[in-house]
Amino acid sequence: MKCVICKSGDTSAGTTTVSLTREHTTLVVKHVPAEVCQTCGEAYVDEATTAHLLETADEAARTGVELDVREYAGA
């Protein structure tokens, strides 16, 4: 797909790092599968992966985690 940010690059399968904050919790997830623009590096994460990341962040916030760095583990 064409990148909506730079409008000139095409995306291809790759990975990215996602940081999410919930209240006093910051969750960093590395190696998240994404479509990544080959020109500007913008990453696009699909809906199922996004839902899994948000659920993981909410769970970490409920358990009182302040900072956590994880490798992505699919749903």
GIQUI-V581484 format. One record per residue. N is the residue number from 1. SS is DSSP state (~ for helix, > for strand, _ for the rest). Layout:
BEGIN
n: {N;N}
ss: {SS;SS}
END
This chain:
BEGIN
n: {1;2;3;4;5;6;7;8;9;10;11;12;13;14;15;16;17;18;19;20;21;22;23;24;25;26;27;28;29;30;31;32;33;34;35;36;37;38;39;40;41;42;43;44;45;46;47;48;49;50;51;52;53;54;55;56;57;58;59;60;61;62;63;64;65;66;67;68;69;70;71;72;73;74;75}
ss: {_;>;_;_;_;_;_;_;_;>;>;>;>;>;>;>;>;>;>;>;>;>;_;_;>;>;>;>;>;>;>;>;>;>;>;>;>;_;_;_;_;_;>;>;_;_;~;~;~;~;~;~;~;~;~;~;~;~;~;~;~;~;_;_;_;_;>;>;>;>;>;_;_;_;_}
END
